Amino acid sequence: SESILEYNYLVTGPNHTFDNDYVPYGDMDNDGGKGCPTQEMVESYQSKDGKTVDWSKWHGETTELPPYDQLEPRFAATVLYHGAQWKGHTMTNSVGGTYGQYMDYRSDTYPKGRTTTGYYLRKYLDESHTDFSVIKVSTQTWVELRLAEIYLIRAEANYRLGASGAALEDVNAVRQRPGVNLPALSGLSGNDLFKAIRQELKIELAYEGHLYWDMRRWKLAHTAYSGRNSRVHGLKIEKQGAEFIYTYVDCDRKDRLFEEKLYRIPLPETELSDNSAVDQGLNTISAQFATGEYKNDPLAKFTAAVTEGQERIVIDIPYYYPENSSNTTSITQMRVTANLDDNCFITPMLGTLDLTKENWFTLTRVD
């Protein structure tokens, strides 16, 4: 076994509900499909001979079958795609599908087992868990640390120490192990080696909770997770006669924004109030509901970072609140507050704002 540190579960407890949350349509009624791999992630997988696959044909509309069978083994072990075998069924991740089903992004409050990208997560799911009316909980082991991650941690460390050969050996140990069998990489150094290490970390540890934090520590999140090219996509699959039409679809509908200042995590307000010597160094503006059930609820507080000279401040508020409910948020009026350094002030004073119109304020720093 590759496992080094793991947490085990039992039907009698402790247990979890991973299968209930992520199984595809057809596995159970009115649940599942709560997280779906994106087309960008699918296109990150190399071919079985270690080459980059050209997906340009599927960045529009086509009836040609995507090259799933050409992709390296970790793809099929991680992703349930249209045509994959699962629990004795052939996946039909299409509009109106019977085992796996597509839905347009935000066309319904809950996915209820449907996919908005044309894909489902396979990694972690228990294929032997077939009757959810009898056993409603899951017991898959959570592996916190495994051997492949150790190899890749050491590969990155050796790269930063200038030991390119040793770094490449560790990358190849992961790529060439039984079950993966990708060709060895050779002759890489500098940024090309770093890109190879990042690629291997992304694929090998896919959906294990690493990539976002890796992108932060590499200081690459502000370029990869901002602007039009940061949107994620999927394939909408529709049956037409004997064929299927594959259409490239936007699953975000707005650009993402990760600003460089977000590499720093703001200090909690409680810490600031408990210690007057602490300087936040990053000012924030927050909004809370001014009316309704969640008025002044401390958990329903939405915050945006503020920098001097910034002309427009956008506070992201979820479309539904709580986010796992079907309660549409009303933001006609919000109570807005600011957390500023002692030498900063805002005019006019903040309070309950009418958000049916734009509100303009001036942030001033007195040096």
Salt bridges, closest charged atoms under 4 A:
GLU2 OE1 - ARG146 NH1 3.42
GLU2 OE2 - ARG177 NE 3.00
ASP19 OD2 - HIS129 ND1 3.74
ASP21 OD1 - LYS34 NZ 3.27
ASP27 OD2 - LYS87 NZ 2.82
ASP31 OD1 - LYS34 NZ 3.25
GLU40 OE2 - HIS233 ND1 2.64
GLU43 OE2 - HIS59 NE2 2.81
ASP49 OD2 - LYS51 NZ 3.48
GLU64 OE2 - LYS57 NZ 3.33
GLU72 OE1 - ARG74 NE 2.87
ASP104 OD1 - LYS236 NZ 3.50
ASP108 OD2 - ARG114 NH2 2.72
GLU127 OE1 - ARG122 NH2 3.30
GLU149 OE1 - HIS210 NE2 3.78
GLU156 OE2 - ARG160 NH2 3.03
GLU156 OE1 - ARG217 NH2 2.76
ASP170 OD2 - ARG154 NE 2.81
GLU200 OE2 - ARG74 NH1 2.58
GLU200 OE1 - ARG175 NH1 3.57
GLU204 OE1 - ARG74 NH1 2.83
GLU204 OE2 - ARG146 NH1 2.65
GLU204 OE2 - ARG177 NH2 2.83
GLU208 OE2 - LYS123 NZ 2.78
GLU208 OE2 - ARG146 NH2 2.74
ASP214 OD1 - ARG217 NE 3.03
ASP250 OD2 - ARG231 NH1 2.56
ASP252 OD2 - ARG256 NE 2.80
ASP255 OD1 - ARG231 NE 2.76
GLU259 OE1 - LYS261 NZ 3.68
GLU269 OE2 - LYS301 NZ 3.00
GLU308 OE1 - ARG365 NE 3.10
ASP341 OD2 - ARG365 NH1 3.85
GLU358 OE2 - ARG312 NH1 2.66
